[in-house]
Amino acid sequence: MADEQREKQTATEQVTSEIFTAANVVSFVRLLLVPVYLWLLLAGCNLAATLVFAAAAASDFIDGQLARRTHTVSRLGQILDPAVDRILMVTGVLGVFLVGRIPLWVIVLVVLRDAYLLIGGAWLLSRYHLRVPVVYPGKFATTFLFVGFAGLLLNCPLIPGLGWCDLSWLPGFNGADVSWGIWFVYAGLVLSLGVTVYYSVTAARALAAELARERRASSEDSQTHGAA
C-alpha cells in the first residue's frame, strides 16, 4: 500500500533533487521573515509585525502552486514547505502569547501538535522513507490559525465576548472584549486536531504495510538461503 502510494505520487509529480527552484526560494524567503516578525513584535511595532507575519503566511499558497505549475516539485521542497509552516505557526502563536493576547494552553497545544508532526514525520521519512501527503483540510486549518494570529496581533477591532463563563483562559467565551481573530484560532485548532488524527491513522497504516512488506522480504530471503 505504501509502495503504491509512492508510485502514484511519483507518476503524478516528477520529484527532482534541485535545491534552488522558484518554489524553494519562496520557502526560504518565508523562513527569513520569521526572525523579522519576532524582532518587529518585540520592538513594539505591532502593525509592521502583523504585515510581515501576514505576508509570510499568505505566501504559503505561492510556493506550492509554483512547484506544481512549473513542474519543479523537489525533495527539499516536500520537507521545507511543511517545516516552514510549522516554524511560522509556532513563532506566530508564541508572539501572540508574548503580547498577552492568548492563553498559555493554546501555545502548548500548538507547539505539542507541531512537534509531534515534525518528529513523527522526520522519523518515518528517515527510517522507512514514508511521507504522509499534506491534505487540503490541513492547509485550511493552517490558514485559519494564521488569520487568527494576525487578527490577535492587530488587536482591532475588538468585539464583546459571549459571556458564557467567567474563565479568563477562555477568551471569547467569557464576557471580556476580544479580537475577532480568536474565533479563527479556535476554528483552526479544532480542524488541525482532526487533521492530526487523520495523519496519525494514515501514517500507522502506511507503516504497518511497510513492516509487512519487510517481513515478507525477509522471509523470502530466508527461504532462498535455506534452499541454497
Secondary structure, DSSP 8 states (H G I E B T S, - for coil): -HHHHHHHHHHHS--B--SS-HHHHHHHHHHHHHHHHHHHHHTT-HHHHHHHHHHHHHTHHHHHHHHHHTT--BHHHHHHHHHHHHHHHHHHHHHHHHTT-S-HHHHHHHHHHHHHHHHHHHHHHHHH-------HHHHHHHHHHHHHHHHHHHT-SEE----S---TTSTTTSSS-EETHHHHHHHHHHHHHHHHHHHHHHHHHHHHHHHHHHHHHHHHHHHHHHH-
